[in-house]
Amino acid sequence: MTKTIHHSLCVDLDGTLIATDTLWESVLLLLRQHFLLIFKLPFWLLQGRAYLKHQIAQYVTLDVATLPYHENLLRFLQDEKNKGRMLVLATAAHQSIAQAVADHLKLFDVIIASDAQINMKGATKRDALKERFKTYDYIGDSRADLPILHEAHEGFLVAPSRALQKQFICPPERIFSTPKTTLWDWLKTLRPHQWVKNALIFLPLILAHQLFDLNQLGVSLLAFIAFSLIASSGYILNDLLDLAADRIHPTKKARPFASGRIPIQYGLPLFALLVCFSFSLSLLWLPIQFTGLLGLYFSMSIAYSFYFKQKLIVDVLVLAGLYTLRILAGGLVISIPISPWLLAFSMFIFTSLAFLKRYVELMHLIDKEEVLKRRSYEKGDLEMIASMGTTSGYIAILVFALYLNSEKVSTLYMSPLILWLICPILLYWITRVWFLAHRQKMLDDPVLFALKDKTSWLVVASIIVLMLIAQIG
């Protein structure tokens, strides 16, 4: 009987073992933790990619346990390990990252990786493998792996492109498939369901009873688009900075960047593209004052992602402020002054919803965890958050009730007494969402919950009907 020879099985890391790129992961982590060091990146890169990776590794440490591993490949490697085969992690990633991955998986016998002088990629990796093992099998995923694959005894591919398959013909049984990136994945990165928040831009138009003024409506629609684009850019940046935290979250782990369905290296270019489109639209078609407010919103969003998100209470106030800015922008773009009553109402109602978001996140914490990643809240804060959140919601309704007694109401509505019926409806909705959050029947995002909740739609419809009846008498 012929004895089967098991050659060493060498496995690439970035894009092969994991559905992401550790260099980009490290750059984003550096961006979050040591922002000013970003300006050193070009100078490090001038000394070579190996030096760049080494310098970044001195400042940041990836949480390798949260990386999106290809489970089908992991199972294959475990089977090969059980057969007694030598497994080699051969990667262009820095040796500190490779060692951390090996320690986490406990699969690899040998590690070959980049250091301060050598970038272990392409022909360099091929030569290192030939010198060490003479013959080997190799698993890769990109054109950079072609020199290694051509010299390997057997080659395996992970999610290869058509161009790669043409350059290296591989039997189907040696191809590891992964979920394909779809148009829906790209759309999900923009979080279009969050654009409903930007409908607040239309609120001044509605409350001023000018909704059917086509010129005003058109301008408000352009403002809505500009805000939606800039908001989506903020969501993308937030997702890139929160990769590790999102990957351990029960629902956020499915986001395109966190799951690896979209390569994270596309994130920053997409962010820049959305920002350019938003400000170009604003500068070309909308008042310069609106562009200034859009810039303020953008600056606050960036500051929130980098700094305020981690600050107790401040994060909630900033979130509430971002909602209120949308209303101010809606009034500014159509030259309608915003009532102090509306500003007061929005401040309290959105503070309540921001606290609700934090409350739901804490309720979803794994039992052994006590602190939200990149947050300043602990499980012991639940009672305090619920108290402040519900109180803010009820104060918002009180502000609305006081507004109904003002003289302005009688000039806008023929039968203002009908508007009082809105108060119990709002009381019901605020109380209900907090009850549902306490019972863990709400998603992490109250806006997404409201979009899918029939009762919330009924509440909105009832308020609109009451306002129309009060207007026409």
N, C-alpha and C positions, 0 to 999 in steps of 0.2 A: 504493500500500500504506500502510495506517495504521500509524504508528509507535507502538510500545508505550512508554508512559511508566512509568518505574520510580520510584515514590515512595520516599522514604527509609524504610527498614525499622527501626522502633524496637522494642527487645526489653527486657522487664522481666527482672530478675535473680532475686529470691527467689521460689521456687516455680515459676518459668518456665524460666529458663536452667539453674538448679540445683534439685535436689530437697531444699532445706533453706532455712532463714531465717538470713541473715548476722547479724541483730541478736541472735538467740538464740545463735548460734555464738559471737559476741563476748562475750555475757554469761557463757556457760559457761567461756570461756577466761579471762575476768576472775575468775571464781569460783575457777579452778584456780591462776592465777598471782598474783592480788592479792586474797586472800579478804576482807580487811577493807574493801576499797573497795565491796564489795557493799552495805554499809550506806549508801553515798552515792547509790545508784541512785534511791531515791524522791525525793531532793532534786534530782537532775539531771532527773528526769522532770517535776517540778513546773515546770521552765522550758521544757518542750516536748520532743517526741521528737527533734527535730533536735539540740537541745543535748545530750540524753542520748547519742545516737549519736556526736556529736563528742567528748564527754568519754571515752567508752569507747575510741574510736579512738586516744586519746592514750596509752593504757596497753597495749593488746594489738594484735597483728598477726596476722590470719588467714593460714593457709597455703592460699592459694586453689588451689594445684595439686592439693590432695587433696579439694576439694569434689566432691560427687556431681553431675556435669553430666548433663543429658539428652542422650544421644548422638544420638538421632534429630533433635533440634532443631539440634544442632551441625552435623550433616551438611547439613541444609537451609540453614543460615546460610552454610556454606562454599560451597555451590552458588550461592547468591545473591551472595556476594562474588566468585566467579569470573565472574559475569555483569556485574560492574562496578557492582553496587548499593551505595549508601551504607548502612552498618549503624550504628545508634545504640544504645548501651547506656543505656537510660533507667530509672533505678532509684531507689527510696527509700533504698537503702543509702548509707552514708557514702561520700563521694567517694574516700577513700583505698582502700576496698575495691573500688569500681568500677574505679578506675585499675589496681589490682593484677590484677583479673580480665581487663581489656582487655590489659594487658601480657602476661599468661599465654597468652591465646587468640590474640592478634594478628589479630582479626577486625574490630574496631570502629574506625570513623573518628571518631566523636564520642561523648563521655561527658556525660550529664546525670544528676547525682546530688545527694544531700543534702549540706548543709554545716552550719555551726554555727547558722545562722539559718533556713534553709529545709528543711522536710521534703518531699522531692520525691515526693509521693504523691497519688493521686486527681486532684481538680480542679487542684491546683497543678501536677502533672506535665502534665496536659492543656494548660493555658495556656502552659507553657514550650515544649511541642512545637509548638503552633499559632504561637507567636511566632517560633520558629526556622525551621519548615519549611512553614508554611501548610497543606500536605497531607502526610499520612504514612500508612504502614501500621503496625500495632501488634500485638505478640504479648504476651498477658498470661495470667493464670491465676485471678484472684480478683475478688470484687465491688468491691474498691478500684480495679480497672482499668476498670470500666464507663464512667465519664465519658470516659476516653481512647478506649475501643473505639467508643463511639457517635459520636465525632468523627472517627475514623480513616477513611481511604478504604477500606481492607480490614482486617478484624480476624481475628486468629488466637488460638486458645485452646490451652493446655497442660493436659491432665488436668482439664477443668472439671467442677465438681459439676453435678448436675441443676438445682439452683436457678439457677446461673450461666447454663447453657444456655437456660433459660427466659427469662432477662432479656436475653440476647444470643444471638440465633439465628445459628448459624455453620454453614456447609456442612461436611460430614464431611471433605472434603479439606483444610480449614483447621484441623483439630483434631489436635494431637499427643498421642497416647495414652502413658500410662506404666503400669507394673504396678500393679494395684489392691492396696490394703492389705487383707489377709485376717485372719481370726481367728488363724490360725497365726502370722502376723507378730507379733501382740500377745502370743501365748503364748511365742514365741521370746525376747521381751525379758525374760521372767521366768527364762529358762534352766532349765526344769524338769528337764533331765537332770542339772543340778548338785545337785538335791535329794537325789540318792543319797548325797551326802556327809553329809547330816543323818541318815542311817540309823545313824550312830555314836551317836546318842542312845539307840538300842535296845541298844547293846553292853553296858552295865552290867546291863540286865535279862536279857540272854541269858547272860552269864557268871555271874550269880547264880542261874541256872536257875529264873527266875520268868516266863518268856515266856508261860506259859499262865495266869498270874494276870490275869484280865480287867480288874480295877480298875487294876492297875499298867500293863497294856498300854494301856488307854484314856488314862491320864494321859500316858504316853510318846508316844502318838499325837498328843495335843494339843500337846505340846512340840515334836514333829516339825513340825507345821503352823506353829507360831509361828516356829520357826527358819527354815523354808523361806520364809515371807513376808519375814522380815527379811533373809535372805540375798539374795532376789530384789531387794529394794530396793537393796542394796549393788551388785549386778550392774548395775542400771539406772544408778546414779550413776557407777559405774566406766566404763560405756559412754559416758555423756555427757561425762566428762572426758577420755576417750581417743579421741575422734572422729578426730582427725588421724592418730594412730598406727594405729588400726584400719583406716583407709581404704587404707593402703599394705601391710597384712598380707594374705597370700595367702588366708586363710580368714575372718578377722575382718571383712574389708571387706563381707561379705554380711550382717552383723548389721543388724537393722531400722533402728536410729538412724544408723549409719554409712552405710548405703546410701541413706537417705532414704525408705525405704518407710513409715516412721512418722515424722511431724514431730517434731523434737526438742523443740518447745515443750510436748509432752505428757509429756515425761520427768519433770520435777520434780514435777508434780501426781501422777503415778503412783507416784513414789518416796514422797511423803508419804502417799498412801493406803495403801500396803503397810505402812509403819511404824506407822500408826495401827491398822490391823487386827491386826498382830502383837502390839503392846503391849496392846491391848484384850483380846484372847484370853488373854494371859498374866495380866493383872491380874484378870480375871473368874474364871478357872478353875484357875490354877496357883499354886504357892507364891510368896510375895513374894521369897524368895531366888532362885528361878528367874528372876523378872523382873529382878532385879539383875544376874544373870549374862547374861541376854539383852541388857540395856543395855550391859554391858561388851563383849560380842561386837559389838554395833552400833557402839559408840564405836571399837573397834579396826578395824572394817571401814572406817569413815569416815576414820580416821587413816591407814590403809593407802592408800586411794584418793588422799588429798591429799598425803601426805608420805612414808610409809614405803616405798611402791612404788618410789621413786626412790633408796633408800638401799641401798648394797652390803651384802649378807649379812643386814642387818636385815629386808629385805623377805621373805626366805626364812624367817627365824625367826618373823616375825609370821604368815605363812601357816600354818606348822606349829602355832603357838599357837592359831589360829582353829579348826583341826581338833581340838586337844586340848580346847578349851572346849566343843565339842559333847559330848564324852565326860563331862566334868565336869557339864554340864547334865543329861545323861541320868541320872547317878547322883543328882544333887541332887533332881530332880523325883520320884523314887521312894524317896528317903531311904536310898540305898545308898552307903556310902563307897567311893570309888574307890581301888583298890590302887595303891601306889607303883610296882609292877611294870607295871601297865597304863599309867600316866602316862609312865614311862620308855620303854616300847615305842612309845607313840604319838608321843612327842617325836622319836625317831630315825626312825621309818618315815615320818612326814609331812615331816620335814626332807628326807629322800631324795626324796620325790615333789615337793616344792617346788623342789628343785634340778633335778629332771628337767624340770619345766615351763620353767624358765629355759634349760636346755640345749636343749630342742626349739625354743624361740623363737629362740635364737641360730643354730641350724642352718638355720632358714628365712630368715635374713637375706639380702637381696639382696647380691650380691657386692661392689658398690661401697660398701655401707654397712658401718660398723665398730662402731657403737654402737646399741643398741636405744633407740627413742624412749621417753622417760620411764623409762628404766632406767639402771643404772650398770654394765652388763656389756658387754664387748667380745668380738669373735670370738676374740681371743687367750686369753680366759678359759675356753674350752671344756674344755680338758684338766683345769684345776683344778676346774671345776664337776662334771665327771664323776667325778673322784677323790673329792671330798667327798660327792657324792650316793650313790655306790655304798658308800662307807665307812659312811655313816649307815644305809643299808639293812641292811648286814651286822651293824652294832652292834645294831640293833633285833632281829635274829634271835638274837644272842647274849643279849640281855636276856630274850627269850622262853625260851631254853634254861636260863638261870639260874633263871627263875621255875618251870620244871618240876621243879627240885630243892627247891623250898620246901615247907614243911609244908602250906600252904593247899591245894595241888593235891590231896593225898591225901584231904582232907576233902570235896572237890567231885566227884572222879572215882573210880570204882571201879577202873579200870585206867589209871592215869596214864601208864604206859610207852607206851601207844599214841599219846599226844600227841607223842612224839618224832618221829613220822613227819611231823608238820607242818613241822618244821625244814627238811628237804630240799625240801619243796614251796615254802616261802617263799624259800629260797635260789634255787631254779629261777626263780620268778616275778620276783624283784628283778633277777637277772642278765639274764633275757630282755628285760625292758622297757628296760633300759639298752642292750642290744645293738641292739634295734629302733630306739631313739632315735638311736644312733650311725649306723645305716644309713638314717636319714631315712624310716623306715617308720611313724612315729607322728605323730598329729595334735598340735596345739599344747597340747591339754589331756589329760593322762594319764587323768583320770576318764572323759572321753568315749571315749577309746581303750578303756579296760577294759570299758565298757558294750557296746561293739561287738565285743570280742575273745572268741572262743569259748574260747580257752585260759584266759583270766582267769576266765571263768565256771566252767570245769572245776576250776580251782584253788580257787575259793571253795566249790564243791560238795564237793570232796574234804576240805577243812578241816572243814566242817560235819559230814560223815559221820563223820570220825575223832573229833570231839568227842562226838558222840552215842554212838558205840561205847564210847569211854572212860568215858562217864558211866554207861551201863547195864552195863558190864563184859562 
